[in-house]
């Protein structure tokens, strides 16, 4: 047998492919990622960022919407996020989101993701793994988003009047229900009332 040449260019890092990533997401979270990807393309953004992921989570995942203190917060959040391409968020266009607050974990090398969005997704995957679940859920991604105080998603949350530390506490309480075997959000009965 002769020498087999690698098709991986020198210096390129290996990592999960898009199919590998999708296999580690619940069907709902895979839909959220697809929605964020479509939104980024439609808005003319170079990368999926944390605000795209938050927008898609709020639209697609009733468990994520339910963890907010009030429906008014969700409405305000969606209002800011919808305005992204026509006003609020225009300063983000053409820039790479890298808050620098959380070191980027590089095992997901999804092209077109901001470093902060990559880190949030890695956090979601790790949370699922720690629970012993094969797939990450929307609540895992929300926890990953709010863990980075300097990402765009947290900026939007703050502008909409959401207390991020309270939200993180509520998310952690709901994720605790998943870890204890109660899969599914139970109608707003979580901690942090």
Secondary structure, DSSP 8 states (H G I E B T S, - for coil): ------SS-TT----B-HHHHHHTB-HHHHHHHHHHHHHHHHHT-SSB-HHHHHHHHHHH-HHHHHTSS-HHHHHHHHHHHHGGGTSTTGGGTT-----SSS----SB--TTB-HHHHHHHHHHHHHHHHHT-SSB-HHHHHHHHHT-TTSHHHHHHHHTT--HHHHHHHHHHHHHHHHTT--S--TT-SS--
